[in-house]
């Protein structure tokens, strides 16, 4: 599975639970946030002062390590 900027944070967490560590490392406590249902990875990154492309790279690395 390839994670994209357009996926919701909840979609990412459900598809690749190990990505939680990436969100946690960036202090994005998304798994308990109501916004995770509708907020995209890109929007979440911007809201936390992060580069969306870099965050997607890290999320994909974590997801691939789980396979």
Buried (B, 14 or more C-beta within 10 A) or exposed (E): EEBBBEBBBBBBBEEBEBBBEBBEEBEBEBBEBEBBEEBBBBBBBBEBEBEBEEBBEBBBEBBEEEE
